[in-house]
Amino acid sequence: MKSVLITGASRGLGRELLYLYQTAGWITLPLVRNQHDADTILATAFAKYCHPIVGDICYQEIESIITAKLGNDMALDLLINNAGVPGRSYGLLDTCADEVAELFSVHTLGTLRVCRAALPALLKSGAGRIVNISSRLGSIEKSARGEFSNQGFSYSYRIAKAAQNMLSACMAEELIPQGIGVSVIHPGRFHGGAAASDATMSARQAALRIQRWIDATQGEVSIEYVEPEVGVFQW
């Protein structure tokens, strides 16, 4: 059986991805922040093949928690870094350094921590893959062209997602020669806890597109920044 670790799996896009991979017969390792969320998932999951990980990706100890859960022998086929939080402020004078640091810790450092912990298991797979759920708002090219002007998008979220994109590119440079694929995905404009004002689809629809795209590109190891089933983004 194939295995997948999904961060931020308690709600929204992460929960929908978890449901799809459970239904497809994968061993799932949903990473959630508290035991209540883990118990809720187990109550509705195929418990024999679902192994929740409880921890906060903002803290260093998440690495040892993940390492202990995966053990020395488990091979991990897919890691989906989905956990994220929205920004609260939408202008320079309203955006404080603490908020930027908070989002950077989740989107960038959190992704780094999880990838570090999962790497040995991904290598054991022989065809491991990292999929980082980013955002169109992380595109420096799009921002520089003024595509997001006057839409009220958060500074801190855009900064953190741009940094996550660079982390992904750095990992691809190192890991692709080792046979691990690294992908960066804008999941589309879906309705969720942090939905954009121009959202056009449900979290389930976004999850289905992502799953189909991952399946269709299995084995590919080039780094791209894409919206599944739509096209490639400029970095």
Buried (B, 14 or more C-beta within 10 A) or exposed (E): EBBBBBBBBBBBBBBBBBBBBBEEEBBBBBBBBEEEBBEBBBEEBEEEBBBBBBBBBBEEEBBEBBBEBBEEEBBBBBBBBBBBBBBBBBEEEEBEEEBBEBBBBBBBBBBBBBBBBBBBBBBBBEBBBBBBBBBBBBBEEBBEEEEBEEEEBBBBBBBBBBBBBBBBBEBBEEBBEEBBBBBBBBBBBBBBEBBBEEBEBBBBBBBBBBBEBBEEBEEEBEBBBBBBEEEEBEB
